[in-house]
Amino acid sequence: MASESTGNNGTSISQHLHEMVLNSSDVEEFLHELARVSARSLSEPGDAVLCGITLLRHKKAATVASSSPEAQAMDEIQYAYGDGPCMTASRDQETVHIRDLADHDRWPKYSDTVLGHGVRSILAVPFRLDGDTRAALNLYSHRPGRFEGKVLELAEDFVSQTSLALRLAVRFAHFSETAANLKATLESRTAIDVAIGIIMAQNRCSQEEAFQLLKAASSARNVKLHGVAAAIVDSLGHGPARTHFEL
């Protein structure tokens, strides 16, 4: 295997992956770098392996990463047909090995299309993640039988090593998204509270009466409550309402 094989250099790969988790701005950036590391680790001189990664998270659009434009094109063919090795490996949590697409009939239209791009063998290996999150490493080669025997074992070992880093990246992404959603909720609540205060002052009414007036305006204009509140605050000319504490 290549210089970053999963054998002697396993520790250095793990260290590199953990640094990637810490340095990546989001899970998509991490996945793209992981795809590139995977392709380098599982390729040989003059015999490059193409790599794609699909991540499926609950109530989230699929995140797709590739090691190169050619690898991305192979993944897009699979998604266009709605099924294939990587999606099956992710969904069923089982390794899918196609020794030679020329002799494969499980996904005939998909296989014919990928064969047209010169790809002969495919290996899709699922990552072991938490909960209902699913992901798989999709490897393509222009050579039939590329992922047999020891190579298949090395690929599965590599995915086993990298699954922990991917779990960490997904968890960090979840925490980041949760914090962002909470911040947005607090800012929305602040705008509504400030708008209610303005209405109370202008109409000399109670808090409940002011809130009902705000709801009535939201319904009449077919605009969300926060939108109406933000417009009322903006009308004072002092900028939007801000939440004055940090998460």
C-alpha positions as CSV (number, residue, x, y, z in Angstrom):
1,M,0.0,0.0,0.0
2,A,1.0,3.7,-0.2
3,S,3.2,5.5,2.3
4,E,0.3,6.3,4.6
5,S,-0.7,2.6,4.9
6,T,-2.8,1.4,7.8
7,G,0.0,-0.8,9.0
8,N,3.2,0.9,10.3
9,N,1.7,4.4,10.0
10,G,-1.6,3.8,11.8
11,T,-0.6,6.0,14.8
12,S,0.5,8.9,12.5
13,I,-2.8,8.6,10.6
14,S,-4.8,8.7,13.9
15,Q,-2.9,11.7,15.1
16,H,-3.5,13.4,11.7
17,L,-7.2,12.7,11.8
18,H,-7.6,14.1,15.4
19,E,-5.8,17.2,14.2
20,M,-8.2,17.4,11.3
21,V,-11.2,17.2,13.7
22,L,-9.8,20.1,15.7
23,N,-8.8,22.2,12.7
24,S,-11.8,21.7,10.5
25,S,-14.4,24.5,10.5
26,D,-17.3,22.0,9.9
27,V,-18.0,18.4,9.3
28,E,-18.0,18.8,5.5
29,E,-14.5,20.2,5.4
30,F,-13.4,17.3,7.6
31,L,-15.0,14.7,5.3
32,H,-13.3,16.2,2.2
33,E,-9.9,15.9,3.9
34,L,-10.7,12.4,5.2
35,A,-11.6,11.4,1.6
36,R,-8.2,12.7,0.4
37,V,-6.3,11.0,3.2
38,S,-8.2,7.7,2.4
39,A,-7.3,7.9,-1.3
40,R,-3.6,8.5,-0.5
41,S,-3.6,5.7,2.1
42,L,-5.2,3.1,0.0
43,S,-3.5,3.9,-3.4
44,E,-0.2,2.6,-4.8
45,P,2.2,4.3,-7.2
46,G,0.7,4.2,-10.7
47,D,-2.5,2.6,-9.3
48,A,-4.6,5.4,-7.8
49,V,-7.8,4.7,-5.8
50,L,-10.7,7.1,-6.0
51,C,-12.5,7.8,-2.8
52,G,-15.9,9.2,-1.9
53,I,-17.7,9.5,1.5
54,T,-21.4,9.8,2.2
55,L,-22.7,10.9,5.6
56,L,-26.3,10.5,6.5
57,R,-27.6,12.3,9.6
58,H,-31.1,12.4,11.1
59,K,-33.2,15.2,9.5
60,K,-30.1,16.5,7.7
61,A,-29.3,16.5,4.0
62,A,-26.7,14.0,3.0
63,T,-23.1,15.3,3.2
64,V,-20.9,14.1,0.3
65,A,-17.2,14.4,0.1
66,S,-14.7,13.2,-2.6
67,S,-11.0,12.9,-3.0
68,S,-11.0,14.3,-6.5
69,P,-13.4,15.6,-9.3
70,E,-13.3,12.1,-10.8
71,A,-14.3,10.5,-7.5
72,Q,-17.1,13.1,-7.1
73,A,-18.4,12.2,-10.6
74,M,-18.6,8.5,-9.6
75,D,-20.5,9.4,-6.5
76,E,-23.0,11.6,-8.3
77,I,-23.8,8.8,-10.7
78,Q,-24.8,6.6,-7.7
79,Y,-27.0,9.4,-6.2
80,A,-28.6,10.0,-9.6
81,Y,-29.8,6.4,-9.6
82,G,-30.9,6.6,-6.0
83,D,-29.0,3.5,-4.9
84,G,-25.6,1.7,-5.2
85,P,-22.7,0.3,-3.2
86,C,-22.1,3.2,-0.9
87,M,-25.7,3.9,-0.1
88,T,-26.3,0.2,0.6
89,A,-23.2,0.0,2.8
90,S,-24.3,3.1,4.7
91,R,-27.9,2.0,5.1
92,D,-27.3,-1.7,5.9
93,Q,-24.0,-1.3,7.7
94,E,-22.3,-4.0,5.6
95,T,-19.3,-4.0,3.3
96,V,-20.2,-4.2,-0.4
97,H,-17.4,-5.5,-2.6
98,I,-17.8,-5.6,-6.4
99,R,-14.8,-7.4,-7.9
100,D,-15.6,-6.6,-11.5
101,L,-18.4,-4.4,-12.6
102,A,-18.4,-6.2,-16.0
103,D,-19.7,-9.3,-14.2
104,H,-22.0,-7.5,-11.8
105,D,-25.8,-7.4,-12.1
106,R,-27.2,-6.0,-8.8
107,W,-27.4,-2.4,-10.1
108,P,-27.3,-2.9,-14.0
109,K,-27.9,0.7,-15.1
110,Y,-25.6,2.1,-12.5
111,S,-22.9,-0.5,-13.3
112,D,-23.1,0.2,-17.1
113,T,-22.7,3.9,-16.5
114,V,-19.7,3.6,-14.1
115,L,-18.1,1.1,-16.5
116,G,-18.4,3.8,-19.2
117,H,-16.0,5.9,-17.1
118,G,-13.5,3.1,-16.9
119,V,-14.1,2.0,-13.3
120,R,-14.0,-1.8,-12.9
121,S,-14.0,-2.5,-9.1
122,I,-15.7,-0.9,-6.1
123,L,-15.5,-1.4,-2.4
124,A,-17.9,0.3,0.0
125,V,-17.1,0.0,3.7
126,P,-19.5,1.4,6.5
127,F,-18.2,3.5,9.3
128,R,-19.2,2.6,12.8
129,L,-20.9,5.7,14.2
130,D,-23.4,6.6,16.9
131,G,-27.2,6.4,16.9
132,D,-28.9,6.7,13.5
133,T,-26.0,8.5,11.8
134,R,-24.7,6.5,8.8
135,A,-21.7,6.8,6.6
136,A,-19.6,4.8,4.2
137,L,-16.2,5.0,2.4
138,N,-16.6,4.3,-1.3
139,L,-13.5,3.2,-3.2
140,Y,-13.2,3.0,-7.0
141,S,-10.5,1.5,-9.1
142,H,-9.9,1.2,-12.9
143,R,-8.5,-2.3,-12.3
144,P,-10.7,-5.4,-11.7
145,G,-10.1,-7.3,-8.5
146,R,-8.3,-4.3,-6.9
147,F,-9.9,-4.7,-3.5
148,E,-9.5,-8.4,-2.9
149,G,-7.8,-10.3,0.0
150,K,-5.4,-8.3,2.0
151,V,-6.4,-5.0,0.4
152,L,-10.0,-5.4,1.5
153,E,-8.8,-6.2,5.1
154,L,-6.6,-3.1,5.0
155,A,-9.5,-0.9,3.8
156,E,-11.8,-2.2,6.6
157,D,-9.0,-1.7,9.1
158,F,-8.5,1.8,7.9
159,V,-12.2,2.6,8.2
160,S,-12.2,1.1,11.7
161,Q,-9.3,3.4,12.7
162,T,-11.0,6.5,11.2
163,S,-14.5,5.8,12.6
164,L,-13.6,7.4,15.9
165,A,-12.4,10.6,14.3
166,L,-15.6,10.8,12.2
167,R,-17.7,10.2,15.3
168,L,-15.9,13.1,17.0
169,A,-16.4,15.3,14.0
170,V,-20.1,14.5,13.9
171,R,-20.5,15.2,17.6
172,F,-18.7,18.5,17.3
173,A,-20.9,19.4,14.4
174,H,-24.0,18.5,16.4
175,F,-22.9,20.7,19.4
176,S,-22.0,23.6,17.1
177,E,-25.4,23.4,15.3
178,T,-27.2,23.1,18.7
179,A,-25.4,26.2,20.0
180,A,-26.2,28.1,16.8
181,N,-29.9,27.1,17.0
182,L,-30.1,28.1,20.6
183,K,-28.4,31.5,19.9
184,A,-30.9,32.1,17.0
185,T,-33.8,31.2,19.3
186,L,-32.6,33.6,22.1
187,E,-32.1,36.4,19.6
188,S,-35.6,35.8,18.2
189,R,-37.0,35.8,21.7
190,T,-35.2,39.0,22.6
191,A,-36.6,40.8,19.5
192,I,-40.1,39.7,20.5
193,D,-39.7,40.8,24.1
194,V,-38.4,44.2,23.1
195,A,-41.2,44.7,20.6
196,I,-43.7,43.8,23.3
197,G,-42.2,46.5,25.5
198,I,-42.5,49.0,22.7
199,I,-46.1,48.2,22.1
200,M,-46.8,48.4,25.9
201,A,-45.3,51.9,26.0
202,Q,-47.0,53.1,22.8
203,N,-50.5,51.7,23.7
204,R,-50.3,51.9,27.5
205,C,-51.4,48.3,27.7
206,S,-50.4,45.2,29.6
207,Q,-47.8,42.7,28.5
208,E,-50.4,40.1,27.5
209,E,-52.4,42.7,25.5
210,A,-49.2,43.8,23.8
211,F,-48.4,40.2,22.9
212,Q,-51.9,39.7,21.5
213,L,-51.5,42.8,19.3
214,L,-48.2,41.4,18.0
215,K,-49.8,38.1,17.2
216,A,-52.7,39.8,15.4
217,A,-50.3,41.8,13.3
218,S,-48.3,38.7,12.5
219,S,-51.5,36.9,11.4
220,A,-52.9,39.9,9.4
221,R,-49.6,40.3,7.5
222,N,-48.9,36.6,7.1
223,V,-45.4,37.2,8.5
224,K,-43.8,35.2,11.3
225,L,-44.0,36.7,14.8
226,H,-40.2,37.3,14.9
227,G,-40.4,39.2,11.6
228,V,-43.1,41.5,12.8
229,A,-41.2,42.1,16.1
230,A,-37.9,42.8,14.3
231,A,-39.7,45.4,12.0
232,I,-41.1,47.1,15.1
233,V,-37.7,47.3,16.7
234,D,-36.1,48.5,13.5
235,S,-38.7,51.3,13.1
236,L,-37.1,53.0,16.1
237,G,-33.9,53.5,14.1
238,H,-31.5,52.1,16.7
239,G,-30.7,48.8,15.0
240,P,-31.9,45.3,15.8
241,A,-32.4,43.9,19.2
242,R,-29.4,42.0,20.5
243,T,-28.9,39.3,23.1
244,H,-26.4,40.6,25.6
245,F,-24.9,37.4,27.0
246,E,-22.8,34.7,25.6
247,L,-23.6,31.0,25.4
